[in-house]
């Protein structure tokens, strides 16, 4: 019995121990769990774009460059460009902050304000008043004007150093900014080396630009070395539309334009009396915006018409008259190259040849860059393409880069013929498209 009693006591103690453990686990109340939460907010997915813009920066015909005769038309689009409003007393000046600049028709974007003077420290160009942008500190002023996309305009302004101050205090930065996408069409700095004399010394500064939107911002920024109330002077600011007639000295109509989307009237070629041996060059600049891409140049929508048969044409073996029966396209030969410096001169040691041949095919497909010949064009970087054309046999010297045109290669069967076509620049994104081939492009 003692043994049995001892065993029973041991079992009871073990049971009590178990009960104690269970009780300890429950007595704490609810059981807590460690946890952590991290949230990423404002996630955005935006579709990208590939936007192609084109310049036509140079054109020649039989050795003569495209020149433009432009005339200003209409009234100035700038309001109060002479800063005559509000009128001040002679010998006084006033600083208009953004809060009260409305009376001047100008907006003060930053700085202390627009300072208008009436013979306070120098004579204006015309009238009684002028503007200074460093009143108490460097300021930026702007004005929004109404424009028409694709039309050409001329910005004219008069600048003078402030009298009796060193050159560094007389620097004014001039920006003309198109509000659509903030495309800058003019970006220049004036007055950096001009020291002030005993009185104002006015100089006329002119810029031509092509608007790309219905609104264009004209902006002037003081960029003097010191923000010390001494800055250069502005007066008689105007923007007028230009009516231009471009032509070659040797005959033929031409058009040049800045970076833009192409539209009606943007022609690379417009010749009405081509003769054997005629030749020309064009320099086209390409701007791929936002993405790298492949690019091709195509001559498409072509119409090569006979326009009747002359005796020399028939003697040369041309017996077919009518629409699309002409022979001019096969007598026009072109050479295309990457014109890295945009000068219209082929430099074979540094610049890549892209295409050489006639315009006989429909369409003619010229590869600027695709997966077959090289790396894609870089988005945001200006690329120049040179194109030389010849009415006859064209020869390109691969060592010197000299391009010659022999008119004997153009036969009489092309007399009276006319050629019209579209010159299309096609771009396609590079990313996820590594095998692009210009030969497969269809328009």
C-alpha positions in Angstrom: 0.0 0.0 0.0 2.8 2.5 0.7 4.1 2.0 -2.8 0.7 2.3 -4.3 0.0 5.5 -2.4 3.3 7.0 -3.6 2.5 6.3 -7.2 -0.9 7.9 -6.8 0.6 11.0 -5.3 3.0 11.4 -8.2 0.2 11.1 -10.7 -1.8 13.8 -8.9 1.2 16.1 -8.9 1.7 15.6 -12.6 -1.9 16.4 -13.3 -1.8 19.5 -11.2 1.3 20.6 -13.1 -0.5 20.2 -16.4 -3.5 22.2 -15.1 -1.2 24.9 -14.0 0.4 25.2 -17.4 -3.0 25.4 -19.1 -4.2 28.0 -16.7 -1.1 30.1 -17.2 -1.8 30.2 -21.0 -5.4 31.3 -20.5 -5.0 33.8 -17.8 -3.3 36.4 -20.1 -6.6 37.2 -21.9 -6.6 37.4 -25.7 -3.5 36.3 -27.6 -1.8 39.1 -29.6 -0.2 38.6 -33.1 2.7 40.6 -34.5 1.8 42.2 -37.9 3.0 44.9 -40.4 1.3 46.5 -43.5 3.1 48.5 -46.3 1.0 50.1 -49.1 2.2 51.6 -52.4 -0.1 54.4 -53.4 -0.6 56.5 -56.5 0.5 53.8 -59.0 0.4 55.2 -62.5 0.4 53.6 -66.0 0.7 56.0 -68.9 0.9 55.1 -72.5 4.1 56.3 -74.2 4.3 57.9 -77.6 6.6 58.2 -80.6 6.1 61.6 -82.2 8.1 62.5 -85.3 8.9 66.1 -86.2 10.7 67.2 -89.3 12.8 70.2 -90.3 13.8 71.2 -93.9 16.9 73.1 -93.1 18.7 73.4 -96.4 18.0 73.1 -100.1 20.1 73.8 -103.2 19.4 73.7 -107.0 22.2 73.8 -109.5 24.5 75.3 -106.9 22.2 78.0 -105.6 20.8 77.9 -102.1 17.1 78.4 -101.2 16.6 82.0 -100.3 13.5 83.7 -98.8 12.0 87.1 -99.4 9.7 87.8 -96.4 7.6 90.8 -95.7 5.9 91.6 -92.4 2.2 92.0 -92.5 -0.5 93.2 -90.1 -0.2 94.9 -86.7 2.1 93.7 -83.9 0.7 90.9 -81.8 2.5 92.2 -78.8 0.5 94.6 -76.6 2.4 97.5 -75.1 5.7 96.4 -76.6 7.1 99.9 -76.2 6.1 100.0 -72.4 4.4 103.3 -72.9 1.6 102.2 -70.5 1.0 103.2 -67.8 2.4 106.7 -68.5 4.9 108.0 -66.0 6.2 111.5 -65.3 9.5 112.4 -67.0 12.5 111.4 -65.0 10.6 108.8 -62.9 10.4 105.0 -62.8 8.1 102.4 -61.3 8.3 98.7 -60.5 5.2 96.6 -61.4 5.0 93.4 -59.4 2.9 90.5 -60.6 0.0 91.9 -58.5 -0.2 95.1 -60.5 1.5 94.2 -63.8 -1.9 93.8 -65.5 -1.9 97.5 -66.3 1.3 96.9 -68.3 -0.2 93.9 -70.3 2.9 91.9 -69.2 3.0 89.0 -66.8 5.8 88.9 -64.1 6.7 85.3 -63.8 9.4 85.7 -61.2 11.5 88.3 -59.4 10.6 91.7 -58.0 8.8 92.9 -61.1 8.9 94.8 -64.4 10.6 98.2 -64.0 9.4 100.9 -66.5 11.4 104.1 -66.8 10.6 107.5 -68.3 14.1 109.0 -69.1 15.2 108.0 -65.6 18.6 106.6 -66.5 18.8 106.8 -70.3 16.7 107.6 -73.3 14.2 105.0 -74.8 14.5 103.8 -78.4 11.3 105.6 -79.3 8.5 107.2 -77.3 9.1 108.1 -73.7 9.5 104.8 -71.8 11.5 101.6 -71.7 11.8 98.5 -69.6 14.4 97.1 -67.2 14.2 93.6 -65.8 16.6 93.9 -62.9 14.6 96.3 -60.6 15.5 95.1 -57.1 16.5 91.6 -58.4 16.5 89.6 -61.6 13.0 89.2 -63.0 11.2 87.3 -65.8 8.4 88.8 -67.8 6.2 87.2 -70.5 3.2 87.8 -72.7 1.0 85.2 -74.5 0.1 86.1 -78.1 -2.3 84.4 -80.5 -0.7 82.6 -83.4 -1.6 80.1 -86.2 0.2 76.8 -86.2 2.4 76.5 -89.3 2.6 80.2 -90.0 5.9 82.1 -89.8 6.4 85.2 -87.6 9.1 87.7 -86.9 10.0 88.8 -83.4 11.8 92.2 -83.3 13.1 93.9 -80.2 15.5 96.7 -79.3 18.2 96.2 -76.7 20.6 98.7 -75.0 23.0 98.3 -72.1 22.1 100.4 -69.1 24.3 103.4 -69.1 27.4 103.5 -66.9 27.3 99.8 -65.8 29.7 96.9 -66.7 28.9 94.2 -69.2 28.0 91.5 -66.7 25.1 93.6 -65.4 23.6 94.0 -68.9 22.8 90.4 -69.9 19.2 89.6 -70.9 18.1 86.1 -71.8 15.5 86.0 -74.6 13.2 82.9 -75.0 10.3 82.4 -77.3 8.4 79.5 -76.1 5.4 77.7 -77.7 3.0 76.6 -75.0 2.0 73.3 -76.7 4.3 70.9 -75.0 6.6 73.8 -74.1 8.4 73.5 -77.4 11.2 76.2 -77.5 11.5 77.7 -81.0 13.9 80.4 -80.0 16.4 80.3 -77.2 19.1 83.0 -77.2 21.1 85.2 -74.9 21.9 88.8 -75.8 24.0 91.6 -74.4 26.5 89.5 -72.6 29.5 91.6 -73.7 27.9 95.0 -73.8 29.1 97.6 -71.3 27.0 100.7 -70.8 28.2 104.1 -72.1 27.1 107.5 -71.1 23.7 107.0 -72.6 21.6 104.2 -74.2 23.0 102.6 -77.3 20.1 100.7 -79.0 20.6 97.7 -81.3 17.9 95.9 -83.2 17.6 92.1 -82.7 15.4 90.0 -85.0 14.3 86.3 -84.9 12.0 84.4 -87.3 10.1 81.4 -86.0 7.2 79.1 -87.1 4.4 78.8 -84.6 3.2 75.3 -83.7 0.2 76.2 -81.7 -2.6 78.8 -81.4 -0.8 80.4 -78.5 2.9 81.4 -78.3 4.6 82.8 -75.2 7.2 85.5 -75.6 9.4 85.5 -72.5 12.3 87.7 -71.4 14.6 86.9 -68.5 17.2 89.0 -66.8 20.5 87.0 -66.7 22.9 89.6 -65.4 25.8 88.5 -63.2 24.4 90.3 -60.2 20.9 90.8 -58.9 21.6 94.4 -58.0 18.9 96.6 -59.6 21.1 97.3 -62.7 20.1 95.5 -65.9 19.9 95.9 -69.6 17.1 97.8 -71.3 14.3 96.6 -73.7 12.1 98.6 -75.9 9.8 98.4 -79.0 9.1 94.6 -78.9 6.9 93.4 -81.7 5.8 90.1 -83.3 4.3 90.3 -86.9 3.3 87.6 -89.3 5.6 87.0 -92.2 4.5 86.4 -95.8 7.4 84.7 -97.5 8.3 83.8 -101.1 11.2 81.4 -101.2 13.0 80.6 -104.4 16.3 79.5 -105.9 18.5 82.1 -107.7 18.6 79.7 -110.6 14.8 79.2 -110.8 12.3 77.0 -109.0 10.2 77.4 -105.8 11.5 76.2 -102.5 10.3 76.0 -98.9 12.3 75.7 -95.7 10.8 75.2 -92.2 11.6 74.5 -88.6 10.7 71.4 -86.5 7.0 70.6 -87.2 4.4 68.1 -88.3 4.2 68.2 -92.1 1.2 69.5 -93.8 -0.2 70.9 -97.1 2.4 73.1 -98.9 5.5 71.5 -97.1 7.3 70.4 -100.3 10.9 69.3 -100.6 10.8 69.6 -104.4 8.9 72.0 -106.7 10.5 72.4 -110.1 8.7 73.2 -113.4 11.5 73.1 -115.9 14.0 70.3 -115.2 16.7 69.8 -117.8 19.3 67.1 -118.2 22.1 67.7 -115.7 20.0 69.6 -113.2 20.9 68.7 -109.7 20.1 69.6 -106.1 20.5 68.7 -102.4 18.2 68.7 -99.4 19.0 68.4 -95.7 16.2 67.0 -93.6 16.4 66.8 -89.8 14.4 64.3 -87.8 13.2 64.5 -84.2 11.9 61.4 -82.6 10.2 62.5 -79.4 9.9 60.3 -76.3 11.2 57.0 -77.8 14.0 55.5 -79.8 12.9 54.3 -83.2 13.5 53.0 -86.7 13.0 55.3 -89.7 12.5 55.0 -93.4 12.1 57.5 -96.2 9.6 56.6 -98.9 8.7 58.1 -102.3 5.1 57.1 -102.7 1.8 58.2 -104.3 3.8 58.7 -107.5 2.3 59.9 -110.7 4.7 60.0 -113.7 2.7 61.4 -116.6 3.7 61.8 -120.3 1.7 65.0 -121.1 1.9 64.5 -124.8 4.6 63.3 -127.2 7.1 65.6 -128.9 9.0 64.6 -132.0 12.2 64.0 -130.0 10.3 61.8 -127.6 9.0 59.6 -130.5 12.4 59.6 -132.1 13.8 58.3 -128.7 11.2 55.5 -128.8 8.5 56.9 -126.6 5.1 56.0 -128.2 2.9 55.9 -125.1 1.1 59.0 -123.9 -1.1 59.6 -120.9 -1.3 59.4 -117.1 1.4 57.3 -115.4 3.1 56.6 -118.7 6.0 59.0 -118.2 9.7 58.3 -118.0 10.9 61.1 -115.8 11.0 59.0 -112.6 13.5 56.5 -114.0 15.8 59.5 -115.0 15.9 61.1 -111.6 18.5 59.5 -109.4 19.0 60.1 -105.7 21.7 59.5 -103.1 20.8 59.4 -99.4 23.2 59.6 -96.5 23.4 60.4 -92.7 24.5 64.0 -92.8 25.8 64.1 -89.2 26.7 67.8 -89.2 23.8 68.9 -91.4 25.9 70.8 -93.9 24.6 69.1 -97.1 28.1 67.8 -97.9 28.7 64.0 -98.0 31.8 63.1 -96.0 32.4 59.3 -96.5 35.0 59.0 -93.7 32.4 59.9 -91.1 28.9 59.7 -92.6 27.0 56.5 -93.6 25.6 56.0 -97.1 21.9 55.0 -97.0 20.6 54.7 -100.6 21.6 55.2 -104.2 19.3 54.6 -107.1 16.5 56.0 -109.3 12.9 56.9 -108.5 11.5 54.3 -110.9 10.0 52.0 -108.3 6.6 52.7 -106.7 7.2 53.2 -103.8 10.9 53.8 -103.5 11.9 52.7 -100.0 15.1 54.2 -98.6 16.3 52.9 -95.2 17.4 55.6 -92.8 17.9 53.0 -90.0 16.4 49.6 -89.3 17.5 46.4 -87.7 19.3 45.4 -90.9 21.8 48.3 -91.1 22.3 49.6 -87.6 21.1 50.9 -84.2 17.8 52.9 -83.9 17.6 56.6 -83.8 17.8 58.0 -80.3 14.7 59.7 -79.0 15.2 63.4 -78.3 18.3 63.7 -80.5 18.3 65.6 -83.8 19.4 63.5 -86.7 20.2 64.9 -90.1 19.7 63.2 -93.5 21.2 64.5 -96.7 19.6 63.8 -100.1 21.3 64.6 -103.4 19.2 64.3 -106.6 20.3 64.3 -110.3 18.4 64.5 -113.6 20.7 62.1 -115.4 23.5 59.8 -114.3 24.6 60.4 -110.7 28.1 59.4 -109.5 29.3 59.4 -105.9 33.0 59.3 -105.1 33.4 57.0 -102.1 36.7 58.5 -101.2 36.2 62.3 -101.5 32.4 62.4 -101.2 32.1 64.4 -104.4 28.7 63.9 -106.1 28.4 64.6 -109.8 25.5 64.7 -112.3 25.8 63.9 -116.0 22.8 65.0 -118.0 23.7 62.7 -120.9 22.1 59.9 -119.0 18.7 61.5 -119.3 17.1 60.7 -122.7 14.7 62.7 -124.8 11.9 60.3 -123.9 11.4 62.3 -120.7 10.6 65.6 -122.4 7.4 67.3 -121.2 6.9 64.6 -118.6 5.9 65.5 -115.1 6.5 63.7 -111.8 4.5 64.3 -108.6 5.0 62.2 -105.5 4.8 62.2 -101.7 8.0 62.1 -99.7 7.1 60.2 -96.6 9.2 59.8 -93.5 8.0 56.8 -91.5 9.1 56.1 -88.0 8.3 53.1 -85.7 9.3 52.4 -82.1 12.4 50.3 -81.5 11.4 48.8 -78.1 9.8 45.3 -78.4 10.3 45.6 -82.2 13.9 44.4 -82.8 13.4 43.0 -86.3 12.0 46.1 -88.1 12.8 46.2 -91.8 12.0 49.2 -94.0 11.4 46.9 -96.9 8.3 45.6 -95.2 6.7 49.0 -94.7 3.4 49.5 -96.5 1.6 52.8 -96.9 
